[in-house]
Amino acid sequence: DIKETKMRLEAVERDIKKVSKAIHEVENNLSMLVDKISKTEKQINTTENDDLMLMNTLTTREADLRWEKHSLIKEKENLMEEKRELATERKRIKQQASASRNADRVATIT
């Protein structure tokens, strides 16, 4: 039980690291996209219709990245909660094992 809980805890910790890395990547992509939008706004010299189409595409992509970041943050929160639950379960199992060993010692003494 303890070993399994520990393995699950380690897996959750790895998942948290992966999600944190993914969030960082999304933030970088978002930052680059915002920079690209800013540069694009300064460089646009095409027709008004082309300008609007380009901005709609970039704004949609920015919204998509923001949603992806939000989803990853939620996933990280869920993983952190699972990590806390596993740590609590691990502590409970250790306490039960300790109590069982103590009971065995008392039984052996008497």
C-alpha positions as CSV (number, residue, x, y, z in Angstrom):
1,D,0.0,0.0,0.0
2,I,2.7,2.5,1.0
3,K,4.8,1.5,-2.0
4,E,1.9,1.9,-4.4
5,T,0.9,5.2,-2.8
6,K,4.4,6.4,-3.1
7,M,4.6,5.4,-6.8
8,R,1.3,7.2,-7.4
9,L,2.6,10.2,-5.6
10,E,5.7,10.2,-7.7
11,A,3.6,9.9,-10.9
12,V,1.5,12.8,-9.8
13,E,4.6,14.9,-9.1
14,R,5.9,14.0,-12.6
15,D,2.6,15.0,-14.1
16,I,2.6,18.3,-12.2
17,K,6.1,19.0,-13.6
18,K,4.9,18.2,-17.1
19,V,1.8,20.4,-16.7
20,S,4.0,23.2,-15.3
21,K,6.3,22.9,-18.3
22,A,3.3,23.0,-20.6
23,I,1.9,26.1,-18.9
24,H,5.3,27.7,-19.3
25,E,5.4,26.9,-23.0
26,V,1.9,28.2,-23.5
27,E,2.8,31.4,-21.6
28,N,5.9,31.7,-23.9
29,N,3.7,31.1,-27.0
30,L,1.2,33.6,-25.7
31,S,3.9,36.2,-25.2
32,M,5.3,35.6,-28.6
33,L,1.8,35.8,-30.1
34,V,1.1,39.1,-28.3
35,D,4.4,40.5,-29.6
36,K,3.6,39.2,-33.1
37,I,0.1,40.9,-32.9
38,S,1.8,44.1,-31.8
39,K,4.3,44.0,-34.6
40,T,1.7,43.0,-37.1
41,E,-0.5,46.0,-36.1
42,K,2.4,48.3,-36.8
43,Q,3.3,46.7,-40.2
44,I,-0.1,46.4,-41.7
45,N,-0.4,48.3,-45.0
46,T,-2.8,46.0,-46.9
47,T,-6.5,46.6,-47.6
48,E,-8.8,47.1,-44.6
49,N,-10.5,43.7,-45.2
50,D,-7.1,41.9,-45.2
51,D,-6.2,43.8,-42.0
52,L,-9.4,42.6,-40.3
53,M,-9.0,39.0,-41.4
54,L,-5.4,38.9,-40.1
55,M,-6.3,40.4,-36.8
56,N,-9.3,38.0,-36.4
57,T,-6.9,35.1,-37.0
58,L,-4.3,36.3,-34.5
59,T,-6.9,37.2,-31.9
60,T,-8.6,33.8,-32.2
61,R,-5.2,32.1,-31.8
62,E,-4.5,34.3,-28.7
63,A,-7.9,33.3,-27.3
64,D,-7.1,29.6,-28.0
65,L,-3.8,29.9,-26.2
66,R,-5.4,31.6,-23.2
67,W,-8.0,28.9,-23.0
68,E,-5.3,26.2,-23.2
69,K,-3.3,27.9,-20.4
70,H,-6.5,28.1,-18.3
71,S,-7.1,24.4,-18.9
72,L,-3.6,23.4,-18.0
73,I,-3.7,25.5,-14.8
74,K,-7.0,23.7,-13.8
75,E,-5.3,20.3,-14.6
76,K,-2.3,21.3,-12.4
77,E,-4.7,22.3,-9.6
78,N,-6.4,18.9,-9.9
79,L,-3.1,17.1,-9.8
80,M,-2.0,19.1,-6.7
81,E,-5.2,18.1,-5.0
82,E,-4.6,14.5,-5.9
83,K,-1.0,14.8,-4.6
84,R,-2.4,16.2,-1.2
85,E,-4.9,13.3,-1.0
86,L,-2.1,10.7,-1.7
87,A,0.1,12.3,0.9
88,T,-2.7,12.1,3.4
89,E,-3.4,8.4,2.4
90,R,0.3,7.6,2.7
91,K,0.5,9.2,6.2
92,R,-2.6,7.2,7.3
93,I,-1.1,3.9,6.0
94,K,2.2,4.6,7.8
95,Q,0.3,5.3,11.0
96,Q,-1.7,2.1,10.7
97,A,1.5,0.2,10.0
98,S,3.1,1.7,13.1
99,A,0.1,1.0,15.2
100,S,0.1,-2.6,14.0
101,R,3.8,-3.0,14.8
102,N,3.2,-1.6,18.3
103,A,0.3,-3.9,18.8
104,D,2.5,-6.9,17.7
105,R,5.2,-5.8,20.2
106,V,2.6,-5.5,23.0
107,A,1.2,-9.0,22.1
108,T,4.7,-10.4,22.0
109,I,5.6,-8.9,25.5
110,T,2.4,-10.3,27.1
